[in-house]
Amino acid sequence: MRTVDEYIESLPDNKREICELLREIIFENVPGIEEKVSFKIPFYHYFGMFMYLNNTKEGVDVAFCRGKDLLDEFPHLSLKNRATIATVTITTKKDIASFQVREMIVTAAAWNEEAKRLKIPMVKKTTIKKKSNI
């Protein structure tokens, strides 16, 4: 299995620089965060599944596992037909500031911690009504 360092080193220069900067922001602003490779990409755990970085054709997706709960505060996040994960695509280092990525990370971390404390599930379970055979 590759390490996060190996994943980032394998990226083209502009995306590698973006990921290095994002990683620095993550570690500076979320004490105790755990970093590992999951699903072949850098994944961050903080009071459960928290966020990940993903290399895409468009740029580097910064994805928040409870992102649906952040849409009001950060409307530039996009669900892209997903139930809970919301992302913003970073194409230049300047995007990190203009999209308020540091603020998103801090807000998302506080929400992940609060949701864990309150035992709020990431996805609400739906009940399926069985058809009656009458």
C-alpha positions in Angstrom: 0.0 0.0 0.0 1.2 3.5 -0.9 1.7 6.1 1.7 0.2 9.6 1.6 3.7 11.0 0.8 4.0 8.6 -2.1 0.5 9.5 -3.4 1.4 13.3 -3.3 4.8 12.8 -4.8 3.3 11.0 -7.8 1.1 14.0 -8.7 2.0 16.6 -11.4 3.9 19.6 -9.9 0.9 22.0 -9.6 -1.3 19.4 -7.9 1.5 18.2 -5.7 2.1 21.8 -4.5 -1.7 22.2 -3.8 -1.9 18.9 -1.9 1.2 19.8 0.2 -0.3 23.2 1.1 -3.7 21.6 1.9 -2.0 19.0 4.0 -0.1 21.7 5.9 -3.4 23.6 6.6 -5.1 20.4 7.8 -2.4 19.5 10.3 -2.0 23.1 11.5 -5.7 23.5 12.2 -7.0 20.1 13.3 -4.8 18.8 16.2 -4.9 15.0 16.6 -6.1 14.3 13.1 -5.2 10.9 11.7 -3.9 10.6 8.1 -3.9 7.4 6.1 -4.5 6.1 2.6 -8.0 4.7 2.2 -9.6 3.9 -1.2 -6.2 4.7 -2.7 -6.3 8.4 -1.7 -5.3 10.5 1.3 -8.0 10.2 3.9 -8.3 12.1 7.2 -10.0 10.9 10.3 -11.1 13.2 13.1 -14.0 11.9 15.3 -14.7 9.5 12.5 -14.4 9.8 8.7 -13.6 13.5 8.2 -12.3 14.5 4.8 -10.1 13.4 1.9 -8.1 14.8 -1.0 -8.6 13.4 -4.5 -6.8 14.1 -7.7 -9.3 14.7 -10.5 -9.0 15.9 -14.2 -10.2 19.3 -13.1 -7.9 19.7 -10.1 -7.7 18.5 -6.5 -11.0 17.8 -4.8 -11.2 18.7 -1.1 -14.0 16.5 0.1 -15.8 16.6 3.5 -17.6 13.5 4.6 -20.3 15.5 6.4 -20.2 18.2 3.7 -24.0 18.3 3.2 -24.2 19.9 6.6 -21.8 22.7 5.5 -23.6 23.8 2.4 -25.4 26.8 4.0 -22.2 28.2 5.4 -20.0 27.3 2.3 -22.3 27.4 -0.8 -19.4 26.8 -3.1 -19.3 23.2 -1.9 -21.0 20.7 -4.2 -22.8 17.4 -3.5 -22.6 16.2 -7.1 -25.5 13.7 -6.6 -24.0 12.3 -3.3 -25.9 11.9 -0.1 -23.4 13.4 2.3 -20.0 14.2 0.8 -19.5 17.7 -0.6 -16.4 18.9 -2.4 -14.7 21.9 -3.7 -12.2 21.6 -6.6 -8.9 23.4 -6.2 -7.1 24.2 -9.4 -4.6 26.8 -8.2 -3.0 27.6 -4.8 -5.0 30.9 -4.9 -8.2 28.9 -4.8 -7.4 27.7 -1.3 -7.9 31.2 0.1 -10.7 32.3 -2.3 -12.7 29.2 -1.4 -12.0 29.6 2.3 -10.6 26.1 2.6 -9.0 26.8 6.0 -12.3 28.0 7.4 -14.1 25.0 5.9 -11.6 22.6 7.5 -11.9 24.3 10.9 -15.7 24.4 10.7 -16.0 20.8 9.4 -13.7 19.5 12.2 -15.8 21.2 14.9 -19.0 19.8 13.3 -17.5 16.3 13.1 -16.5 16.4 16.8 -20.0 17.8 17.8 -21.9 15.2 15.6 -19.9 12.4 17.2 -20.6 13.7 20.7 -24.3 14.0 19.9 -24.3 10.6 18.1 -25.7 12.1 14.9 -25.4 9.6 12.1 -23.7 10.7 8.9 -26.5 9.2 6.9 -30.1 9.0 8.2 -31.4 5.5 8.0 -34.6 5.1 6.0 -37.1 2.5 6.7 -38.4 0.4 3.9 -42.1 -0.5 4.1 -42.8 -4.1 3.1 -45.6 -4.7 0.8 -48.5 -6.6 2.3 -49.3 -9.9 0.7 -53.1 -9.5 1.4 
